[in-house]
Amino acid sequence: VLVIVTDDIETAHENAVAQGATILDGPHPYTSNSVVGKKFGSIMFLQDPDGWVIEMTQVDRIIPHED
């Protein structure tokens, strides 16, 4: 899976649709636990015209783990 991090997932979504990508899921909010802490952001999955699946993520904030 190719993961692309963006600062503006809504514009990335609009551009992907304009270029012929198929949106498989999202964009929608997500939370996850990572090695650095709890992440909050938006995520979408798309398929490019050649069939490759791409994940695009926007991280809005991270709450670090307490030591």
C-alpha atoms as a printed R data frame, in Angstrom:
   type eleno elety resid chain resno       x      y       z
1  ATOM     1    CA   VAL     A     1   0.000  0.000   0.000
2  ATOM     2    CA   LEU     A     2   1.252  3.451  -0.893
3  ATOM     3    CA   VAL     A     3   0.427  5.974   1.840
4  ATOM     4    CA   ILE     A     4   0.542  9.699   1.107
5  ATOM     5    CA   VAL     A     5   0.312 12.225   3.944
6  ATOM     6    CA   THR     A     6  -1.275 15.546   3.054
7  ATOM     7    CA   ASP     A     7  -2.088 18.771   4.880
8  ATOM     8    CA   ASP     A     8  -5.354 19.221   2.938
9  ATOM     9    CA   ILE     A     9  -7.228 15.970   2.317
10 ATOM    10    CA   GLU     A    10 -10.327 17.743   0.951
11 ATOM    11    CA   THR     A    11  -8.341 19.395  -1.864
12 ATOM    12    CA   ALA     A    12  -6.468 16.127  -2.464
13 ATOM    13    CA   HIS     A    13  -9.852 14.392  -2.785
14 ATOM    14    CA   GLU     A    14 -11.116 16.979  -5.291
15 ATOM    15    CA   ASN     A    15  -7.901 16.727  -7.337
16 ATOM    16    CA   ALA     A    16  -7.975 12.909  -7.320
17 ATOM    17    CA   VAL     A    17 -11.558 12.847  -8.610
18 ATOM    18    CA   ALA     A    18 -10.699 15.437 -11.289
19 ATOM    19    CA   GLN     A    19  -7.804 13.213 -12.452
20 ATOM    20    CA   GLY     A    20 -10.030 10.149 -12.824
21 ATOM    21    CA   ALA     A    21  -9.313  8.329  -9.559
22 ATOM    22    CA   THR     A    22 -11.992  6.116  -8.048
23 ATOM    23    CA   ILE     A    23 -12.664  6.916  -4.391
24 ATOM    24    CA   LEU     A    24 -12.975  3.617  -2.518
25 ATOM    25    CA   ASP     A    25 -13.596  5.051   0.962
26 ATOM    26    CA   GLY     A    26 -13.668  8.482   2.549
27 ATOM    27    CA   PRO     A    27 -12.416 10.987   3.224
28 ATOM    28    CA   HIS     A    28 -13.606 10.540   6.785
29 ATOM    29    CA   PRO     A    29 -12.256 11.081  10.331
30 ATOM    30    CA   TYR     A    30 -10.105  8.452  12.036
31 ATOM    31    CA   THR     A    31  -8.238  7.862  15.271
32 ATOM    32    CA   SER     A    32  -5.399  5.425  15.768
33 ATOM    33    CA   ASN     A    33  -2.835  4.454  18.357
34 ATOM    34    CA   SER     A    34   0.705  4.719  17.052
35 ATOM    35    CA   VAL     A    35   4.173  4.448  18.540
36 ATOM    36    CA   VAL     A    36   4.190  8.224  19.116
37 ATOM    37    CA   GLY     A    37   0.696  8.496  20.622
38 ATOM    38    CA   LYS     A    38  -2.969  8.714  19.695
39 ATOM    39    CA   LYS     A    39  -3.495 10.235  16.231
40 ATOM    40    CA   PHE     A    40  -6.561 12.117  15.028
41 ATOM    41    CA   GLY     A    41  -7.129 13.022  11.400
42 ATOM    42    CA   SER     A    42  -8.831 12.125   8.137
43 ATOM    43    CA   ILE     A    43  -8.252  9.225   5.769
44 ATOM    44    CA   MET     A    44  -9.332  8.090   2.327
45 ATOM    45    CA   PHE     A    45  -8.561  5.231  -0.015
46 ATOM    46    CA   LEU     A    46  -8.575  5.678  -3.755
47 ATOM    47    CA   GLN     A    47  -7.731  3.737  -6.877
48 ATOM    48    CA   ASP     A    48  -5.818  5.385  -9.678
49 ATOM    49    CA   PRO     A    49  -6.687  4.802 -13.364
50 ATOM    50    CA   ASP     A    50  -4.121  1.969 -13.517
51 ATOM    51    CA   GLY     A    51  -5.766  0.132 -10.608
52 ATOM    52    CA   TRP     A    52  -3.266  0.961  -7.830
53 ATOM    53    CA   VAL     A    53  -4.782  1.481  -4.372
54 ATOM    54    CA   ILE     A    54  -3.511  4.535  -2.503
55 ATOM    55    CA   GLU     A    55  -4.166  5.617   1.071
56 ATOM    56    CA   MET     A    56  -4.172  9.353   1.757
57 ATOM    57    CA   THR     A    57  -3.998 10.593   5.336
58 ATOM    58    CA   GLN     A    58  -4.175 13.962   7.031
59 ATOM    59    CA   VAL     A    59  -2.962 14.012  10.643
60 ATOM    60    CA   ASP     A    60  -4.631 16.836  12.568
61 ATOM    61    CA   ARG     A    61  -3.145 16.197  15.999
62 ATOM    62    CA   ILE     A    62  -1.226 13.691  18.076
63 ATOM    63    CA   ILE     A    63  -1.598 13.182  21.820
64 ATOM    64    CA   PRO     A    64   1.756 11.742  22.976
65 ATOM    65    CA   HIS     A    65   1.882  8.650  25.175
66 ATOM    66    CA   GLU     A    66   2.529  9.363  28.822
67 ATOM    67    CA   ASP     A    67   5.722  7.780  30.129
